[in-house]
Amino acid sequence: MPPKGNDEKILSEEVPEKKSKGLLIPILLCFLLSVVASSGVSYFLLQSSKGSSETTLKANEQNDLIANLQKSLSQQKIKIQAIEDQNNVLKLYLRHSSGTALKNILINQEQNIQAYLKVMKSAIDDLSKLIPRTTDWNNEYQYQLDLAQKGSIEREDLLKLLKTGEPNEKNQ
C-alpha cells in the first residue's frame, strides 16, 4: 500500500537530504584532491628552485675559485719573470766580476805560455838541425821545455776547474 500524507512528506524530506550529502562528499573530495595536487606541485617547484639555486651557488663558488686561481697564476708568472730577470743580471755580474775576470786572464796567459813554449821547442829543434853537434843541447832544452809546458797545462786545468768545476779536456 502506498503511503499517505505524512509518510510522503517524510520520504520527500529524506531524499533531498541524501542527495545533498551525496553531492557534498564528491565536491569535498575533489577540493581536497586539488589542494593536495597543488601543494605537491608547489613543493616540487620549490625543491627544484632550491636545487637550481644550490647549483647556481656552487657554480658561482667555482667561478670565484677559478678567478682566484687565474689571478694567482698571473702573479706567479710575474714573480717568475722577475726572478729570471734577476738571474740574468746576476749571471752578467758574475761573468764580469773581478774573480771570474782574473781567472779568465790567467787561463788566457797559460794558453799563451803554452803556445810560446811550442814555438820555442820548434825553434830549438830547427836550430839544433842547423848547427852541428848540438843534439845533447837540444835534448836537454827539449826536456826542460816539456816540463814547463806540462806545468802550464796543469795550471790551466786547475784554473778551469776553479772557474767552471770541469777539468780541461785538452791533454797534450
VOGU-3710 file (C-alpha; in Angstrom, 3 decimals, decimal comma):
1> mppkgndeki> 0,000/0,000/0,000  1,138/3,385/-0,926  1,961/5,772/1,836  -0,294/8,596/2,500  0,146/12,171/3,581  2,730/12,220/6,396  4,635/9,319/5,049  5,071/11,062/1,715  6,339/14,132/3,425  8,929/12,150/5,355
11> lseevpekks> 10,132/10,353/2,243  10,406/13,555/0,277  12,454/15,196/3,053  14,839/12,246/3,335  15,603/12,056/-0,352  16,752/15,652/-0,820  18,895/15,339/2,305  20,562/12,242/0,916  21,094/13,958/-2,436  22,748/16,967/-0,823
21> kgllipillc> 25,013/14,724/1,309  25,841/12,583/-1,729  26,759/15,650/-3,757  28,683/17,298/-0,927  31,102/14,362/-0,441  32,358/14,258/-4,092  32,778/18,053/-4,091  34,701/17,865/-0,831  36,851/15,022/-2,208  37,506/16,995/-5,410
31> fllsvvassg> 38,502/20,053/-3,359  40,838/18,011/-1,135  42,354/16,334/-4,184  43,012/19,701/-5,875  44,554/21,133/-2,671  46,838/18,094/-2,314  47,797/18,226/-6,013  48,553/21,982/-5,944  50,527/21,544/-2,693  52,543/18,728/-4,249
41> vsyfllqssk> 53,263/20,755/-7,389  54,260/23,786/-5,280  56,538/21,614/-3,111  58,150/20,085/-6,208  58,726/23,518/-7,787  60,190/24,912/-4,577  62,537/21,927/-4,286  63,689/22,295/-7,874  64,230/26,050/-7,393  66,238/25,298/-4,233
51> gssettlkan> 68,248/22,746/-6,213  68,837/25,210/-9,024  69,780/27,907/-6,514  72,231/25,453/-4,906  73,606/24,628/-8,351  73,900/28,324/-9,146  75,605/28,908/-5,798  78,081/26,077/-6,470  78,733/27,399/-9,979  79,384/30,874/-8,574
61> eqndlianlq> 81,781/29,421/-5,990  83,621/27,513/-8,721  83,810/30,620/-10,899  85,238/32,569/-7,950  87,745/29,787/-7,325  88,775/29,750/-10,993  89,165/33,537/-10,974  91,325/33,335/-7,830  93,466/30,602/-9,403  93,935/32,641/-12,572
71> kslsqqkiki> 94,881/35,673/-10,506  97,350/33,570/-8,516  98,841/32,136/-11,718  99,323/35,583/-13,212  101,003/36,774/-10,000  103,279/33,731/-10,042  104,177/34,363/-13,681  105,121/37,936/-12,782  107,271/36,694/-9,885  108,944/34,058/-12,074
81> qaiedqnnvl> 109,727/36,690/-14,703  111,219/38,952/-12,028  113,345/36,072/-10,713  114,538/35,222/-14,234  115,456/38,870/-14,827  117,377/38,925/-11,543  119,085/35,678/-12,508  120,220/37,176/-15,823  121,582/40,249/-14,035  123,446/38,055/-11,554
91> klylrhssgt> 124,907/35,936/-14,356  126,103/39,079/-16,107  127,590/40,387/-12,866  129,294/37,066/-12,230  130,734/37,000/-15,738  132,209/40,447/-15,216  133,175/40,041/-11,582  136,819/40,573/-10,723  137,364/36,954/-9,624  135,984/35,486/-12,818
101> alknilinqe> 137,754/38,072/-14,936  141,035/37,301/-13,171  140,566/33,566/-13,782  139,884/34,253/-17,459  143,036/36,375/-17,692  145,144/33,692/-16,029  143,720/30,945/-18,276  144,450/33,110/-21,300  148,019/33,693/-20,088  148,604/29,970/-19,610
111> qniqaylkvm> 147,347/29,284/-23,132  149,697/31,975/-24,477  152,602/30,484/-22,498  151,840/27,045/-23,955  151,768/28,468/-27,479  155,092/30,243/-26,838  156,669/27,048/-25,483  155,575/25,111/-28,590  157,161/27,704/-30,832  160,300/27,693/-28,659
121> ksaiddlskl> 160,562/23,884/-28,855  160,215/24,030/-32,618  162,816/26,804/-32,882  165,346/24,936/-30,707  164,771/21,801/-32,767  165,320/23,729/-36,011  168,407/25,422/-34,537  169,880/22,086/-33,466  169,425/20,777/-37,003  171,312/23,781/-38,429
131> iprttdwnne> 174,253/23,696/-36,026  176,298/20,502/-35,935  176,926/18,613/-32,636  174,048/20,254/-30,714  171,946/17,129/-30,184  172,706/16,899/-26,456  171,961/20,579/-26,010  168,657/20,137/-27,910  167,639/17,108/-25,800  168,354/18,990/-22,555
141> yqyqldlaqk> 166,318/22,029/-23,514  163,513/19,990/-25,106  163,144/18,152/-21,785  163,005/21,435/-19,825  160,509/22,915/-22,295  158,340/19,768/-21,982  158,335/20,169/-18,176  157,399/23,856/-18,476  154,630/23,064/-20,939  153,296/20,268/-18,714
151> gsieredllk> 153,255/22,652/-15,705  151,396/25,258/-17,753  148,776/22,709/-18,845  148,277/21,646/-15,210  147,846/25,292/-14,128  145,326/25,837/-16,926  143,424/22,727/-15,821  143,366/23,956/-12,231  142,157/27,406/-13,267  139,399/25,928/-15,442
161> llktgepnek> 138,412/23,640/-12,583  138,154/26,682/-10,293  136,171/28,605/-12,894  133,705/26,002/-14,163  134,111/22,946/-11,970  135,027/20,921/-15,066  138,587/19,751/-15,861  140,373/20,737/-19,053  139,723/18,272/-21,871  142,889/19,230/-23,765
171> nq> 145,713/16,888/-22,730  148,869/17,324/-24,810
//
